[in-house]
């Protein structure tokens, strides 16, 4: 839908209110995705659970979110984004409140499954809704929307760590649940289907169907490229705080390392767009995979806070730089007509890689008592992503005159 040019006294284009609503929805989602690490130590201290079974709850949640993303996108198209988000809001709030009462690992898993199902109602529905409201400034609108995830990573962990220390983790889950209820209610109210999508006027859009995209080698190369990259990135995101605790960093300062990651992640998303415009999408990805690999291999060699901060900043910059590529590369390769469905299929890498990486790292820690091997595997996975991105670039440049 094209935004109409307006005079000075015209009302603000409603699409920007949709962006605000989408930003708020993903901000709540960021609590689940990027603040789990601050709960590991208090839960371990109270229940003496090993880290692998404890991390399994988070992994199950990510898997549930990623695989239900395609379903929620279709439901949003059919019944409207508000109805889907309302259901997601109810499940998300119930999930946080349920977690405040847990006493066993099974209850932890049930709580995180509720959060996973609830979170699936947000990312794909709100981002596709935003894209349909904008034409000329679509990149800016999506950039503002997804920056909320990095914003949440930057600011929630240290705040939650202080509040847990003061009021306890059970009360913290209740507070987060109430926060989610208020923010998601406002978000849902602001969200609205674009007039263009209500009319079903997408005749000008062209591109592959999901079935067609799955038959191409390009889809599977980028699928496994992002899969191992997410494995690598989420391993560090989840276990950075407990690793820092283990090497003697106080809990609050350990949590601020995620703040450093989040702040750098925000700049990385902006820098990633600039790099892709100047060098090409895949060349930009190659650079960020190289930087992420360097940061991860340096991590197990570092035990001092003043060294960990630069590593966290480098990792966050690299992670933010390549993670923005998902929607861009899909529209570039496969067109826009079915981009939401194809993006949902590609988005399963976030659940699979994001689940397996932290889970394996927790298992290795339970066996060895340290994170060194887990971080080395994470770095090797990022090297694998780097290799696949180079392979993609070579194949694409040979077969297409349209440079990427």
C-alpha positions, 0 to 999 in steps of 0.5 A: 500500500502506498503512503499518500503524500500529505500536507502539513495539516493532514493527520499522521499516517496510521501505518506509523501507529501500526509500527508502534504497536508492532514495536511493543509486541516484539518488545514483550517477546524480547523478555522471553527470548533474551532475558532467560539467562538471568533466571538460570542462577536463581532457579539453580540455587533454589532447585539445584537443577542441572543446566541442560534440563533447565535450558530445555524449557527455553529450547522448547519455547523457541521451537514452539514459536518458530514452527507455529509462526507459519500457522499464525501468519495464515490465521492472521491473514484469514481472521485478522491480526488483532484476533491472533494477537489477542490469543497470543496475549492471553497465553503469554500472560498465563505463561508468565503467571504459571512460571511464578508458581512452578515447583518442578521441571515439568511445570517449568516446561509447561510454562515455557510452552505456553510462552512459546505458543503465545509468542508465535502470535507476534513476530510473523503477524506483526512484521507482515502487517507492517510491510503491507502498510508501507511501500516507499518507507517499508525498510525504515518501518521494519527496521524500527519494528525489529529494533525493539528486540535489540532494545529489549536485549539491551535493557531488560537483563540488568533491570530484571537481575536487580528486581530478582535480587530484591523481590525474588524470581517468583514475584518477577514472573508475576510482574513481567506477566502484568507488564505483558498484559498492559503492553500487549493490550495497547499493542493489539489495539494499535494493530490493524490490517491495511486497507490494501490487504482487506481488499486482497489487492495484491495482484501486482505482487509476484514471486515463488510459492513456498512449494516453489521456493523449497525446490530451489537450492538457494533456499536450502543453502540459506536455510542451513546457513542461518540454522548454524548461525542461530545455533551459534548466536543463541548459545552465547546469548543464553549462556553469557550471563551464567558463564560470566558468573562462573568466572567471578563476575557479579550477577549485575555486571554479568547481566550488563554484558547482555546490555552491551550485546543489545546496544551493539545489536541495534547499531549492527542492524543499522550498519548491516543495512548500510553494508548490504546496500554498499557491498551486497547482501551476502558480502555483508553477511560474510563480514558479520559472520567473520566478526561473530566467529572472532568474538566467540573464539575469544570468549572462553579466553576471557575472564575479566569484565573489561575484556568481556565488554569489547567481546560482547560489543563485537558479538552484538554488532555482528549478530545484529548485522546478519540477523536483519537479512532474513526478510531482505534475502527472501524478497530478493530471491523469491519475490514478495507475493508469498514472502510471509509464508516463505519467511515463516518457513525460513524462520524455523531456523530460529527455533531449531538452532536457537533451541539446540545450541543452548541445550547442547551448551547446558549439557556440556556444562553439566558434564565438564563444569565449564563452557569452553567446549560449548563455546568452541563448538559455537564458534565452529558453527559460525565458521560453518555459516561463513563457509555456506555464505561463501558457497552461496555467493559463488553459486549465485554469481555464476548463475545470475546476472542480478548481483546479491 
